[in-house]
Amino acid sequence: MEQPQREIRAAYGASTITVYQAYSPELGLPAVREGRFPAAWKRDRMTWIKPSFLWMMYRCGWGTKAGQETVLAVEIARDGFEWALRNACLSSYAHGLHSDRSTWQRELKRAPTRVQWDPERDLHLRPLPHRSLQLGLSGEAVRRYADEWTVSISDVTPLAHEIHTLVSSGDLDSAARLLPQERPYLAEDELTAHLRP
């Protein structure tokens, strides 16, 4: 079956979905210890969450980029994730989806969440022809994410390093077996119809 051009693929269960973020150890490690984001984590700034493990690896360089050395798997409530999708606006103007550029700008200003569809990545972090969802949270959405939706926070930095070591040594089969099991997200069509250019 052909891969859809845009698709949410994620590790999820009946009531939660896992998203990824990467922070400095000063922010990431207290979040893991406390199971919630610490006071130093700014709730007044936009934050981006990514359901794709490999896209997160591309963004943080397998946990080696400055300020992104601690890779977090954040398990959040699916109803919160779906609220974020329903209330999202695309981060860039799409002719045909938005009636005109000024309407899109007004929607973007009002929306507590925004969506980008970025090329998914393979184990070598090269772009694939299909796209993966990145979800930007601001205002009310950031507060809900940190204080209501978050169920648990795990440090997956050792996993990132182990997979990277296997990829570097050419053992792609072993690396692939360690990846989180991501699958197409159910009910996605209804949730993202307004987010598909």
C-alpha positions in Angstrom: 0.0 0.0 0.0 1.3 3.4 -0.9 2.3 5.7 2.0 0.0 8.8 2.2 1.7 12.1 1.5 0.8 13.4 5.0 0.2 11.1 7.9 0.4 11.1 11.7 2.3 8.0 12.7 2.9 7.6 16.4 3.3 5.2 19.3 -0.1 5.3 21.1 -2.5 3.2 23.2 -6.1 3.4 24.1 -5.8 6.7 26.0 -2.3 8.1 25.4 0.1 9.1 22.6 3.8 9.5 22.8 5.4 12.7 21.5 9.1 13.7 21.6 11.0 16.8 22.6 14.7 17.5 23.4 16.1 19.9 26.0 19.2 20.7 27.9 19.9 18.4 30.8 19.1 21.3 33.2 15.5 21.2 31.9 15.1 17.6 30.7 16.4 15.7 33.7 14.2 17.5 36.3 11.2 16.8 34.0 12.0 13.1 34.0 12.6 13.0 37.8 9.3 14.9 38.5 7.2 13.4 35.7 6.2 16.9 34.8 7.8 20.0 33.4 9.7 22.0 36.1 9.0 25.7 37.0 12.0 26.7 34.8 10.2 25.4 31.7 8.6 28.4 30.1 4.8 28.1 29.7 4.6 31.4 27.9 6.7 30.3 24.9 5.7 28.2 21.9 6.8 24.6 22.2 6.9 22.0 19.4 6.0 18.3 19.9 6.7 15.6 17.4 5.1 12.1 17.3 7.9 10.9 15.0 10.9 9.5 16.8 13.2 9.7 13.7 12.1 13.3 13.0 13.1 14.2 16.6 16.5 12.4 16.0 16.9 14.6 12.9 16.1 17.7 14.8 18.3 17.0 17.8 21.1 15.1 16.0 20.5 11.9 18.1 20.7 14.0 21.2 24.1 15.7 20.4 23.0 19.2 19.5 23.7 21.9 22.1 20.6 22.5 24.3 19.0 19.2 23.0 21.2 16.6 24.7 18.2 15.1 26.7 15.6 13.5 24.5 12.2 13.1 26.2 9.3 10.8 25.3 6.3 12.6 26.7 3.2 10.4 27.0 0.1 12.7 26.8 -3.6 12.1 26.8 -5.0 11.4 23.4 -8.0 13.7 24.1 -5.6 16.6 24.6 -3.7 15.7 21.4 -6.9 15.6 19.5 -8.0 19.0 21.0 -4.8 20.4 19.8 -5.4 19.1 16.3 -9.0 20.3 16.2 -7.9 23.8 17.2 -4.8 24.0 15.0 -4.0 26.2 12.0 -1.4 25.4 9.3 1.8 27.3 10.0 2.0 28.4 6.4 -0.6 29.7 3.9 -2.0 27.0 1.6 -3.8 28.2 -1.5 -7.1 26.3 -1.9 -7.3 25.4 1.8 -7.5 29.0 3.1 -9.8 31.4 1.2 -7.1 34.1 1.2 -3.8 35.0 2.9 -5.4 37.5 5.3 -8.0 34.9 6.5 -5.2 32.5 7.1 -3.2 35.1 9.1 -6.2 35.8 11.3 -6.7 32.1 11.9 -3.1 31.6 12.7 -3.1 34.5 15.2 -6.2 33.1 17.0 -5.2 29.4 17.0 -3.6 28.0 20.1 -1.8 25.3 18.0 -0.2 25.2 14.6 0.8 22.3 12.3 3.8 21.8 10.0 4.1 18.8 7.7 7.9 18.1 7.4 9.6 15.4 5.5 9.8 12.2 7.5 13.3 10.7 8.0 14.9 7.4 7.5 17.5 5.8 9.8 20.3 7.9 8.2 18.0 10.9 8.8 17.6 11.5 5.1 14.3 13.0 4.0 11.6 10.6 2.8 8.9 11.5 0.2 6.1 11.5 2.8 5.6 14.0 5.6 5.3 13.8 9.3 3.3 16.1 11.7 5.0 18.7 14.0 2.6 20.4 16.4 3.4 23.8 17.8 1.6 24.7 21.1 1.2 28.3 22.4 -0.8 30.1 25.0 -3.6 27.9 26.4 -2.3 24.8 24.6 1.1 25.0 26.3 -0.5 25.2 29.7 -2.8 22.3 29.0 0.1 20.2 27.7 2.2 20.8 30.7 -0.4 20.8 33.4 -3.3 18.6 32.2 -2.3 16.4 29.3 1.1 15.0 30.4 0.8 11.5 31.9 4.5 10.6 32.0 8.0 11.8 30.9 10.8 9.4 30.1 14.4 9.9 29.1 15.0 8.1 25.8 18.5 9.6 25.3 20.2 6.2 25.9 17.9 4.6 23.3 18.7 7.4 20.8 22.5 6.8 21.3 22.1 3.1 21.0 20.2 3.3 17.7 22.7 5.9 16.4 25.6 3.6 17.2 24.0 0.7 15.4 23.2 3.0 12.3 26.8 4.2 12.3 28.2 0.7 12.4 25.9 -0.3 9.5 23.6 -2.6 11.5 20.3 -1.1 10.2 18.2 -4.2 11.0 19.1 -4.1 14.7 18.6 -0.3 14.7 15.2 -0.6 13.1 14.1 -3.3 15.7 14.8 -0.8 18.5 12.7 2.0 17.1 9.4 2.8 18.9 6.5 1.1 17.1 4.7 3.9 15.3 1.6 3.3 13.3 -1.0 5.5 11.5 -3.1 7.4 14.1 -6.8 6.4 14.1 -9.4 9.0 13.3 -6.8 11.2 11.7 -8.8 12.1 8.6 -11.5 13.8 10.5 -9.0 15.5 12.9 -6.7 16.9 10.1 -9.0 17.6 7.2 -8.6 21.4 7.8 -4.8 20.9 8.0 -4.1 19.2 4.6 -3.1 21.5 1.7 
